[in-house]
């Protein structure tokens, strides 16, 4: 199969399962969603004992496999706007703290980026069992553009602990989120002006800013 687009989603504020379901629904306006992994519960990172640790609830995480849609920068813009629509306020959140929603662009086919705005593949895939486990579920045999297989990366992290299967999103009611441009908006049409600033914050250190799992 062609190399897919992979996105990692996580949430640990409010009704996290409902938020994840709404996020997957919104992503369908940007890319063609082909598969959605099971939901997994994982403790926040970094863990207790690390000076960066922030006490908070466990995260619910999943991975979406998709195809089509715009280029990676446009997908990033849409992901950031999706987060804002679902209540994330990057300007006022605590680094490594709780998130109503977190959307990471993990892979975009064979695309490779290393810019202040976007790094592809996501630079921490190899470190995150909570990404690799659901990624293998939606893309068995998956690998990075450099040929490293997800299965080998996960094996290198063994023993893997603290990843608990929650279930599927299929039974979670999904409420359609109104887009700013209305229901007739084209794909990614819910992106509003001003996303350049947010995108810079997303990758201000040359890598996607990420305050918690997923």
Protein Blocks (a to p, Z undefined) as FASTA:
>chain_A
ZZddddddddfehjlklmmmmmmmmmmmmmccfbdcddddddddddehiakbccdddddd
dddddeehidfklmmmmmmmmmmmnopafklmcehiacfbdcddfbgcjbccddfkbccd
dfklmmmmklmmmmmmmmghiacfkopafklmmmmmpccehiacfbdfklpccdddddfk
bjkbcehklpcghklmmmmmmmmnopacdfbeZZ
